[in-house]
């Protein structure tokens, strides 16, 4: 199992321990580019695809599950 498959498995099974770095690794593996939107919002863009916004958590290092679920849905990981 390569690192991309391990990361996909982590997104599907352990949604409470996903960091911003994990989101960035997965989205860049799918061709998205990171663009800082400002403040706590980080935007990931890909030509012809829906932009993905991730909010940097304040009091924890883990991203909240609605953003994880949105990434899973946009990338079609649960098909």
RAVEN-V979148 format. One record per pair of residues at least 24 apart in sequence whose ideal C-beta (glycine too) atoms are under 10 Angstrom apart, sorted by the first residue. I is the first residue (numbers start at 1). J is the second residue. Records with the same first field share a line. If there is no record, write none. Layout:
I: J / J
This chain:
3: 29
4: 29 / 30
8: 72 / 75 / 77 / 78
9: 77
10: 68
11: 68 / 69 / 71 / 72 / 75 / 77 / 78
12: 68 / 72 / 77 / 78
14: 68
15: 62 / 63 / 64 / 65 / 66 / 67 / 68 / 69 / 72
16: 60 / 62 / 63 / 64 / 65 / 68
17: 61 / 62 / 63 / 68
18: 54 / 61 / 62 / 63 / 64 / 65 / 67 / 68 / 71
19: 56 / 57 / 60 / 61 / 62 / 63
20: 54 / 55 / 56 / 57 / 61 / 62 / 63 / 67
21: 61 / 63
22: 62 / 63 / 68 / 71
23: 52 / 54 / 63 / 67 / 68 / 71
24: 54
26: 52 / 68 / 71 / 72 / 75 / 77
27: 52 / 54 / 71 / 74 / 75
29: 75
30: 71 / 74 / 75 / 76 / 77
32: 71 / 74 / 75
44: 71 / 74
46: 74
49: 74 / 75
50: 74
